[in-house]
Amino acid sequence: MRSMKNNGYDNRRVVVTGLGVVSAIGTGKDAYCQSLQEGRSGIKRISAFDVSSYSCQIAAEISGFDPLTFMAAQQARRIDRFAQLGVAAATLALQDAGIRPGTNGTRAMGVILGTSVGTLCYAEQQIALFYEKGVKRINPFFATSVIPSSAATQILLSLGIKGPSHTITTACASGTCSVGEAFEMIRHGALDVVLAGGAEAPITPLVLATLGSIHLLTSENETPATAYRPFARNAAGFALGEGSGILVLEEAGHALKRNAKIYGEVVGFGSSCDAYDVMAFDPTFEGPVAAIRHAMTSSGVRPDEIGYVNLHGIALPEHDRGEVSILKLALGESACRIPVSVTKPLTGHTLGASGAMELVACCLMMEKGFLHPTINLEEPDPQCDLDFVPNQARAARVDTMMSVSFGFGGYNAACIIRAFAQ
């Protein structure tokens, strides 16, 4: 299980001072927050390519995204869409935090980004072009743009950040793990400020065909907005989404010194691996329970102090039921009284970016005093008996929230944030 020694620092406090998001339900924190509150789904018929032969023909595409708002045309042409989304979200996050690299007394700033399929969109396009047109048509920037770290690279170049940078790939737990790693680095003195989160652009022919062939995706193409139904009796698979969520994590004293707005404090993180199966939970649920318990232990937060949980929720019945069992094992009697909801039916499943986008949602809900709904939950699965905040947002002042992510391959991660108090 993930842990880090103190290295001589007295567990410095880590706060969130900036939020950047690009999603199918809004670009920028305000548009994103409004859609969360309204329970508005961004899932619709795919327009990027012909999907008539695919079993799943719907996803949460981002409409109207113009990369030239955030970068020069030459840069935009050379990089994958997931890198464009990452640069956009990072730019928005730094603007929100009021930080310019090299100023604000920043001693050390880094970037930790999560992704699952990374540059697959770009790779598909370039490989097809290579086989169709030959060697002279290959993009000379293919070698530098196809590696998974290319989004972090573009963030560093665009924003002039010269500190340490890492790219994390732990499937659908990547975004949460990135925030957790950033938390640990600041907490133990390695950095003062970290841009942490995830970026993903998985709506490609190959991904759609692959996930459809193993029956992970919904095929209810006539009703896109209601097709993604986690924890429902008629759950029938998920729909993909694209997007990026970036949080500015900052050492608390550093943030207070510059009078920064503070959304909340990251207080705990835990991760583990099942080492059991690529697709299924270990039936004992030992790994995910351990990740949640470590997040609570490291934060000093008791189960009865958690006021909300953002669940993974991929609308596959066995997986959904497993999540309910995990929460009950990890939180005990508190599990059934804690409100929980799922962001993915709104944003689509953005794979490696999902955990970060969900933590952005937690920060916004904590600030604005509401819990976004689990939409499309007309009739819960009888084995899923938690308080899912069904269909309508709920006004609530919650000062401690947890977000959990479970990735194929057995990756588990949990992150806890709470209201900041000096």
Residue, then its C-alpha position, 0 to 999 in steps of 0.5 A: m500500500r502506498s506510503m511515504k516517509n516524512n523526510g524531516y518535514d512535519n506533515r505540511r498541510v496541503v490545500v486546493t487553491g485553483l480548479g480547471v476543468v474542460s468537459a462535455i458539461g462545461t469548460g471552466k469551473d462555473a459552467y461545470c458547477q452549474s451543470l452538476q447542480e442541474g444534473r445535466s448529462g453531456i452524453k449524446r450521439i458521437s459526431a467525430f466519426d461515423v459510428s453507424s457500425y458500432s454497438c455503442q454510438i454515444a459518448a460525452e463529446i466536448s462541443g465547441f472546444d477551441p484549442l486556439t483559446f489556450m495555445a498557438a495554432q502551430q502547437a495545437r496542430r502538433i499535439d493530441r487532443f488529450a494534450q490540448l484538453g490538459v493544457a486548457a484545464a491547467t491554464l484555467a487552474l493556474q488562472d483561478a489560483g492567481i499564480r504565475p510560474g516564477t512569481n508569487g514567491t513560488r519556491a518549487m512547482g511541479v506537474i503530475l498528470g494522470t491518463s489511461v489511453g493517453t495519445l491513442c487518438y493521435a496514434e490511431q490517426q497517424i498509423a492509419l495515415f502511414y499505412e494508407k499514404g506511406v512514410k512521407r506522410i507521417n507527422p515529424f512530431f509523431a515521436t514526441s507527441v505520441i508518448p503518454s507524458s506529452a500532455a504534461t510536457q505541453i503543460l510545462l512548455s505552455l506555462g513555463i513550469k520547470g519543476p518535477s513532472h510525472t505522468i501516472t497511468t493506473a487505468c481509471a484511478s490515474g487522476t485520483c492517484s495523481v492528486g494523491e501523489a501531489f499531496e504526498m510531495i507537498r506534504h513531505g516537503a518536495l514541492d510548494v505547488v503542484l498542478a495535479g489531475g488528469a486528461e483523456a480523449p478516448i472517443t476514438p474508433l479503436v477504443l469504442a470498438t474494443l470496449g464495445s466488443i467486451h460489453l462494457l459500453t451501453s448500446e442504448n443509442e436512442t436515449p443518450a442522456t439516460a443510457y448511463r445508469p449506475f446502481a440502477r436495476n437496469a444498469a447496462g454499461f457506461a458511455l465514454g467521455e473526454g475531458s480534463g480536470i486539474l487542481v492546484l495543490e499548494e502548501a497551506g502556509h504558502a497559500l495563506k502568505r499570498n492570500a489565496k482563495i482556498y477551496g478545501e484541504v486534501v487530508g488523506f490519500g490511499s492506494s492499493c492493487d488487487a493483484y487478482d484480475v484485470m476486470a473484476f474485484d477480488p471477491t474479498f474486496e481487501g484491496p479497495v477497502a485497504a485503500i479507503r482505510h489508509a486514506m482515513t487513517s492518514s487523515g485522522v478522519r473517522p467514518d462518521e465524519i465523512g459527509y459525502v462520497n463520490l463513487h466510481g459507478i460504471a453501471l455494470p451490475e457486478h461492479d456496482r454491487g461490489e462498490v456498495s460492499i466495499l463501502k460497507l466494509a470500509l465505513g461500517e454502519s456509517a455507509c448507509r447514512i452517508p450521501v453518495s453520488v456518481t459524476k460519470p453519467l453527467t460527464g461520461h466516463t473519462l477514464g484516467a481523467s475521471g478521478a480528478m474531474e470528480l475531485v474538482a466536483c467535490c471542491l465545488m460542491m463543498e464551496k457552493g453547498f450542494l450535492h450533485p445527483t446520481i442521474n437516471l436512478e429511477e429504480p435502484d438495484p435491490q443490492c445497492d441500498l445506499d443514499f445515492v442522491p437520486n436524480q435531483a441535487r440536494a442542498a447540503r453543507v458538507d465539510t468532509m468528502m471522499s472520492v474513490s476510483f477503481g481502475f481495470g487491472g485492480y488499481n484502487a485509490a481514495c482521496i479525502i478533502r475537507a473544509f480548511a480551518q486555520 
